[in-house]
Amino acid sequence: MFENKIIAITGGTDGIGKALVQAFLKRGANVATCSRTPEKLAQLKTEFAEKSLFTVMADVSKEEDCKNFIEKTIEEFKGIDVLINNAGISMRALFKDTDLTTLKKVMDINFWGTVYCTKYALDAIIEKKGTIVGVASIAGYRGLPGRSGYSASKAAVIRWMETLRTELLDTGVNVMWVSPGFTASNTRYAALGENAKPVMDSKLDEGKIMTAEECAGYIIKAIEKRKRTLVLTFQGKEALFMNKFFPSLADKIIRKMYFKNGKMVK
């Protein structure tokens, strides 16, 4: 299905993004991706030297960088069939302790990065009746302690994409948002602390979470089926159910999961 299709993926040098790049290249697609780190882009090009991979250095929190990434992709491949807004960043700090620059940085990358790239790719995707994907989170449906800015940014992505999907219903474009749950990636290690600096550690048991490759596989199948939403992991689906039907109980359960003796442990 994806042979010779043009796939643009933001944040394609780590985690889910890199797994998506690899999976689409294996399927014969033309893939464009971006990252803020030139060394990682160079490594990616070396790793997939014989594949149709195009890379651009870009910080998705900057509108001009997003515009440049999309315009260069269209120039290189003559269009875009699928845009996957994957680039994102998390945070881990209680709101009362958090500098507001942390929240602004998270929102600029997660929400505005998605908006910028989609805006500049939209005409090309409409022309091909393609697909726009937003990588959201369960935190976008159910706010999580220590992730106030992250939860807000992902909620904004979901509601914005829901609006966009409705606006584009008659164009043949599919708009889909994905909530991967806890996935093995670099995102948690790069999560911002209270001072907008990466905390560089993870509180999760890495052996009990989904691999980036597994997650990428589910996302690709959902794109093939032109789904509206994709919620991965039983824990994620359980959280949505509890929050919808038993919100007060969900508050208590989430509080117990994230705090011990009054201190945040996740």
C-alpha positions as a LaTeX table, in Angstrom:
\begin{tabular}{lrrr}
\hline
Residue & $x$ (\AA) & $y$ (\AA) & $z$ (\AA) \\
\hline
Met1 & 0.00 & 0.00 & 0.00 \\
Phe2 & 2.80 & 2.44 & 0.82 \\
Glu3 & 5.16 & 1.67 & $-2.06$ \\
Asn4 & 6.29 & 4.96 & $-3.63$ \\
Lys5 & 4.02 & 6.93 & $-1.29$ \\
Ile6 & 5.46 & 10.07 & 0.31 \\
Ile7 & 5.55 & 9.98 & 4.12 \\
Ala8 & 6.63 & 13.00 & 6.20 \\
Ile9 & 7.44 & 12.22 & 9.85 \\
Thr10 & 8.57 & 14.78 & 12.42 \\
Gly11 & 11.04 & 13.66 & 15.08 \\
Gly12 & 12.24 & 10.63 & 13.16 \\
Thr13 & 15.60 & 10.00 & 14.82 \\
Asp14 & 14.43 & 8.42 & 18.10 \\
Gly15 & 11.77 & 6.13 & 19.51 \\
Ile16 & 8.45 & 5.81 & 17.70 \\
Gly17 & 9.54 & 8.27 & 15.00 \\
Lys18 & 12.60 & 6.25 & 14.06 \\
Ala19 & 10.61 & 3.01 & 14.14 \\
Leu20 & 8.08 & 4.58 & 11.76 \\
Val21 & 10.85 & 5.76 & 9.42 \\
Gln22 & 12.31 & 2.25 & 9.30 \\
Ala23 & 8.93 & 0.55 & 8.83 \\
Phe24 & 7.83 & 2.82 & 5.98 \\
Leu25 & 11.18 & 2.52 & 4.21 \\
Lys26 & 10.87 & $-1.28$ & 4.38 \\
Arg27 & 7.50 & $-0.92$ & 2.68 \\
Gly28 & 9.05 & 0.97 & $-0.22$ \\
Ala29 & 7.88 & 4.46 & 0.72 \\
Asn30 & 9.70 & 7.73 & 0.17 \\
Val31 & 10.28 & 9.09 & 3.67 \\
Ala32 & 11.15 & 12.60 & 4.83 \\
Thr33 & 11.95 & 13.32 & 8.45 \\
Cys34 & 13.35 & 16.09 & 10.60 \\
Ser35 & 15.18 & 16.54 & 13.89 \\
Arg36 & 16.91 & 19.29 & 15.84 \\
Thr37 & 20.11 & 17.23 & 16.01 \\
Pro38 & 22.26 & 17.08 & 12.85 \\
Glu39 & 24.36 & 14.19 & 14.20 \\
Lys40 & 21.29 & 12.01 & 14.61 \\
Leu41 & 20.07 & 12.86 & 11.11 \\
Ala42 & 23.49 & 11.95 & 9.70 \\
Gln43 & 23.41 & 8.63 & 11.57 \\
Leu44 & 19.93 & 7.94 & 10.20 \\
Lys45 & 21.11 & 8.63 & 6.64 \\
Thr46 & 24.03 & 6.26 & 7.16 \\
Glu47 & 21.80 & 3.56 & 8.60 \\
Phe48 & 19.39 & 3.69 & 5.66 \\
Ala49 & 21.81 & 4.74 & 2.94 \\
Glu50 & 20.23 & 2.62 & 0.22 \\
Lys51 & 16.68 & 3.74 & 0.97 \\
Ser52 & 14.65 & 6.72 & $-0.24$ \\
Leu53 & 15.18 & 8.86 & 2.86 \\
Phe54 & 15.26 & 12.67 & 2.90 \\
Thr55 & 16.26 & 14.56 & 6.06 \\
Val56 & 15.97 & 18.18 & 7.15 \\
Met57 & 17.22 & 19.82 & 10.33 \\
Ala58 & 14.25 & 21.47 & 12.05 \\
Asp59 & 12.97 & 22.50 & 15.45 \\
Val60 & 9.20 & 22.01 & 15.24 \\
Ser61 & 8.59 & 24.67 & 17.88 \\
Lys62 & 9.67 & 27.21 & 15.23 \\
Glu63 & 7.19 & 28.00 & 12.47 \\
Glu64 & 9.85 & 28.77 & 9.86 \\
Asp65 & 11.60 & 25.45 & 10.51 \\
Cys66 & 8.32 & 23.58 & 10.01 \\
Lys67 & 7.60 & 25.51 & 6.83 \\
Asn68 & 11.09 & 24.73 & 5.52 \\
Phe69 & 10.75 & 21.01 & 6.33 \\
Ile70 & 7.43 & 20.71 & 4.53 \\
Glu71 & 8.43 & 22.82 & 1.53 \\
Lys72 & 11.69 & 20.91 & 1.04 \\
Thr73 & 9.85 & 17.59 & 1.32 \\
Ile74 & 7.36 & 18.64 & $-1.36$ \\
Glu75 & 10.20 & 19.90 & $-3.54$ \\
Glu76 & 12.12 & 16.63 & $-3.13$ \\
Phe77 & 9.23 & 14.16 & $-3.58$ \\
Lys78 & 6.59 & 16.29 & $-5.39$ \\
Gly79 & 3.94 & 15.98 & $-2.71$ \\
Ile80 & 2.95 & 14.39 & 0.61 \\
Asp81 & 0.60 & 11.44 & 1.08 \\
Val82 & 0.92 & 11.03 & 4.85 \\
Leu83 & 2.04 & 13.51 & 7.51 \\
Ile84 & 2.79 & 12.05 & 10.94 \\
Asn85 & 3.20 & 14.73 & 13.62 \\
Asn86 & 5.32 & 12.61 & 15.94 \\
Ala87 & 7.84 & 15.07 & 17.44 \\
Gly88 & 7.09 & 15.74 & 21.07 \\
Ile89 & 8.43 & 16.28 & 24.56 \\
Ser90 & 7.18 & 15.40 & 28.03 \\
Met91 & 7.66 & 16.92 & 31.46 \\
Arg92 & 7.80 & 15.76 & 35.07 \\
Ala93 & 7.26 & 18.39 & 37.77 \\
Leu94 & 4.44 & 19.53 & 40.01 \\
Phe95 & 2.75 & 22.68 & 38.73 \\
Lys96 & 3.43 & 24.62 & 41.94 \\
Asp97 & 7.17 & 24.04 & 41.47 \\
Thr98 & 7.30 & 24.54 & 37.71 \\
Asp99 & 8.69 & 27.53 & 35.90 \\
Leu100 & 6.21 & 28.64 & 33.25 \\
Thr101 & 8.90 & 28.35 & 30.57 \\
Thr102 & 8.58 & 24.55 & 30.95 \\
Leu103 & 4.88 & 24.67 & 30.08 \\
Lys104 & 5.46 & 27.05 & 27.18 \\
Lys105 & 8.23 & 24.89 & 25.71 \\
Val106 & 6.10 & 21.74 & 25.93 \\
Met107 & 3.15 & 23.48 & 24.29 \\
Asp108 & 5.31 & 25.00 & 21.54 \\
Ile109 & 6.71 & 21.60 & 20.54 \\
Asn110 & 3.71 & 19.32 & 21.05 \\
Phe111 & 0.84 & 21.54 & 19.95 \\
Trp112 & 2.26 & 24.30 & 17.79 \\
Gly113 & 4.69 & 21.95 & 16.06 \\
Thr114 & 1.71 & 19.85 & 14.97 \\
Val115 & $-0.23$ & 22.92 & 13.84 \\
Tyr116 & 2.69 & 24.45 & 11.91 \\
Cys117 & 3.59 & 21.32 & 9.96 \\
Thr118 & $-0.02$ & 20.49 & 9.17 \\
Lys119 & $-0.75$ & 24.03 & 7.99 \\
Tyr120 & 2.06 & 24.03 & 5.44 \\
Ala121 & 1.40 & 20.44 & 4.29 \\
Leu122 & $-2.38$ & 20.74 & 4.07 \\
Asp123 & $-2.82$ & 21.69 & 0.40 \\
Ala124 & $-0.45$ & 18.91 & $-0.72$ \\
Ile125 & $-2.30$ & 16.33 & 1.40 \\
Ile126 & $-5.72$ & 17.47 & 0.19 \\
Glu127 & $-4.47$ & 17.12 & $-3.40$ \\
Lys128 & $-3.57$ & 13.47 & $-2.73$ \\
Lys129 & $-6.54$ & 12.77 & $-0.44$ \\
Gly130 & $-3.97$ & 11.64 & 2.09 \\
Thr131 & $-3.72$ & 11.24 & 5.85 \\
Ile132 & $-2.77$ & 13.53 & 8.73 \\
Val133 & $-1.72$ & 11.83 & 11.97 \\
Gly134 & $-1.21$ & 13.42 & 15.37 \\
Val135 & 0.64 & 11.47 & 18.04 \\
Ala136 & $-1.31$ & 12.38 & 21.16 \\
Ser137 & $-1.45$ & 10.59 & 24.52 \\
Ile138 & $-3.79$ & 9.16 & 27.13 \\
Ala139 & $-2.75$ & 12.28 & 29.06 \\
Gly140 & $-4.71$ & 14.25 & 26.47 \\
Tyr141 & $-7.89$ & 12.57 & 27.70 \\
Arg142 & $-7.00$ & 12.25 & 31.38 \\
Gly143 & $-4.66$ & 14.79 & 33.00 \\
Leu144 & $-1.73$ & 13.23 & 34.84 \\
Pro145 & 0.08 & 14.56 & 37.94 \\
Gly146 & 3.40 & 16.18 & 37.18 \\
Arg147 & 2.45 & 16.45 & 33.51 \\
Ser148 & 0.21 & 19.53 & 33.55 \\
Gly149 & 1.76 & 21.12 & 30.45 \\
Tyr150 & 2.10 & 17.79 & 28.66 \\
Ser151 & $-1.52$ & 16.83 & 29.38 \\
Ala152 & $-2.72$ & 20.25 & 28.21 \\
Ser153 & $-0.68$ & 20.09 & 25.00 \\
Lys154 & $-1.95$ & 16.63 & 24.07 \\
Ala155 & $-5.55$ & 17.59 & 24.88 \\
Ala156 & $-5.11$ & 20.57 & 22.57 \\
Val157 & $-3.77$ & 18.28 & 19.81 \\
Ile158 & $-6.76$ & 15.93 & 20.12 \\
Arg159 & $-9.40$ & 18.66 & 20.05 \\
Trp160 & $-7.65$ & 20.57 & 17.26 \\
Met161 & $-7.37$ & 17.43 & 15.12 \\
Glu162 & $-10.99$ & 16.56 & 15.84 \\
Thr163 & $-11.96$ & 19.98 & 14.50 \\
Leu164 & $-9.71$ & 19.58 & 11.48 \\
Arg165 & $-11.15$ & 16.15 & 10.73 \\
Thr166 & $-14.66$ & 17.60 & 10.73 \\
Glu167 & $-13.64$ & 20.47 & 8.46 \\
Leu168 & $-12.03$ & 18.07 & 5.97 \\
Leu169 & $-14.75$ & 15.39 & 5.87 \\
Asp170 & $-15.68$ & 16.16 & 2.26 \\
Thr171 & $-12.11$ & 16.36 & 0.94 \\
Gly172 & $-11.12$ & 12.68 & 1.11 \\
Val173 & $-8.43$ & 13.45 & 3.71 \\
Asn174 & $-8.29$ & 11.24 & 6.81 \\
Val175 & $-7.34$ & 12.85 & 10.11 \\
Met176 & $-6.32$ & 10.48 & 12.89 \\
Trp177 & $-4.87$ & 10.86 & 16.37 \\
Val178 & $-2.96$ & 8.18 & 18.23 \\
Ser179 & $-2.52$ & 7.62 & 21.97 \\
Pro180 & 0.39 & 5.18 & 22.33 \\
Gly181 & 0.53 & 4.81 & 26.11 \\
Phe182 & 3.93 & 4.16 & 27.72 \\
Thr183 & 6.37 & 3.26 & 24.94 \\
Ala184 & 10.10 & 2.58 & 24.96 \\
Ser185 & 11.63 & 5.79 & 23.60 \\
Asn186 & 13.93 & 8.66 & 24.47 \\
Thr187 & 11.00 & 10.99 & 25.22 \\
Arg188 & 10.82 & 10.17 & 28.93 \\
Tyr189 & 14.54 & 10.71 & 29.46 \\
Ala190 & 14.32 & 14.08 & 27.70 \\
Ala191 & 11.25 & 15.08 & 29.74 \\
Leu192 & 11.56 & 18.60 & 31.12 \\
Gly193 & 11.82 & 19.28 & 34.82 \\
Glu194 & 10.62 & 22.30 & 36.76 \\
Asn195 & 13.33 & 24.53 & 35.27 \\
Ala196 & 12.72 & 23.52 & 31.61 \\
Lys197 & 15.85 & 21.31 & 31.61 \\
Pro198 & 15.74 & 17.57 & 30.79 \\
Val199 & 15.48 & 15.34 & 33.87 \\
Met200 & 17.38 & 12.53 & 32.08 \\
Asp201 & 15.90 & 9.60 & 34.00 \\
Ser202 & 12.85 & 7.35 & 33.78 \\
Lys203 & 10.71 & 5.96 & 36.60 \\
Leu204 & 9.15 & 3.26 & 34.43 \\
Asp205 & 9.97 & $-0.43$ & 34.32 \\
Glu206 & 11.34 & $-0.65$ & 30.78 \\
Gly207 & 10.58 & $-4.35$ & 30.60 \\
Lys208 & 6.83 & $-3.81$ & 30.96 \\
Ile209 & 6.18 & $-1.26$ & 28.23 \\
Met210 & 5.52 & $-1.49$ & 24.50 \\
Thr211 & 8.49 & $-1.26$ & 22.14 \\
Ala212 & 8.67 & 1.57 & 19.62 \\
Glu213 & 8.59 & $-1.00$ & 16.81 \\
Glu214 & 5.35 & $-2.54$ & 18.11 \\
Cys215 & 3.80 & 0.89 & 18.42 \\
Ala216 & 4.85 & 1.86 & 14.88 \\
Gly217 & 3.27 & $-1.32$ & 13.54 \\
Tyr218 & $-0.08$ & $-0.49$ & 15.12 \\
Ile219 & 0.05 & 3.08 & 13.81 \\
Ile220 & 0.75 & 1.92 & 10.25 \\
Lys221 & $-2.14$ & $-0.56$ & 10.35 \\
Ala222 & $-4.43$ & 2.22 & 11.58 \\
Ile223 & $-3.29$ & 4.48 & 8.73 \\
Glu224 & $-4.01$ & 1.67 & 6.25 \\
Lys225 & $-7.53$ & 1.32 & 7.65 \\
Arg226 & $-7.99$ & 5.12 & 7.75 \\
Lys227 & $-9.08$ & 5.00 & 11.38 \\
Arg228 & $-10.26$ & 8.02 & 13.35 \\
Thr229 & $-8.46$ & 7.23 & 16.60 \\
Leu230 & $-6.07$ & 4.63 & 17.99 \\
Val231 & $-5.69$ & 3.99 & 21.72 \\
Leu232 & $-2.98$ & 1.49 & 22.55 \\
Thr233 & $-2.52$ & $-0.64$ & 25.69 \\
Phe234 & $-5.13$ & $-2.01$ & 28.06 \\
Gln235 & $-4.04$ & 0.50 & 30.69 \\
Gly236 & $-4.80$ & 3.36 & 28.31 \\
Lys237 & $-8.26$ & 2.05 & 27.42 \\
Glu238 & $-8.99$ & 1.41 & 31.10 \\
Ala239 & $-8.02$ & 4.99 & 31.96 \\
Leu240 & $-10.41$ & 6.38 & 29.33 \\
Phe241 & $-13.26$ & 4.19 & 30.57 \\
Met242 & $-12.73$ & 5.12 & 34.22 \\
Asn243 & $-12.39$ & 8.82 & 33.47 \\
Lys244 & $-15.60$ & 8.84 & 31.41 \\
Phe245 & $-17.85$ & 6.89 & 33.74 \\
Phe246 & $-16.22$ & 7.21 & 37.19 \\
Pro247 & $-14.21$ & 10.47 & 37.13 \\
Ser248 & $-14.01$ & 10.95 & 40.90 \\
Leu249 & $-12.78$ & 7.42 & 41.39 \\
Ala250 & $-10.30$ & 7.94 & 38.56 \\
Asp251 & $-8.91$ & 10.98 & 40.43 \\
Lys252 & $-8.20$ & 8.82 & 43.48 \\
Ile253 & $-6.71$ & 5.92 & 41.52 \\
Ile254 & $-4.42$ & 8.21 & 39.53 \\
Arg255 & $-3.38$ & 10.02 & 42.71 \\
Lys256 & $-2.48$ & 6.71 & 44.36 \\
Met257 & $-0.49$ & 5.60 & 41.28 \\
Tyr258 & 1.61 & 8.76 & 41.14 \\
Phe259 & 2.08 & 9.63 & 44.80 \\
Lys260 & 3.45 & 7.83 & 47.85 \\
Asn261 & 3.59 & 9.45 & 51.29 \\
Gly262 & 2.63 & 12.74 & 49.71 \\
Lys263 & 5.51 & 12.69 & 47.22 \\
Met264 & 5.30 & 12.14 & 43.48 \\
Val265 & 6.97 & 8.85 & 42.56 \\
Lys266 & 6.37 & 8.70 & 38.79 \\
\hline
\end{tabular}
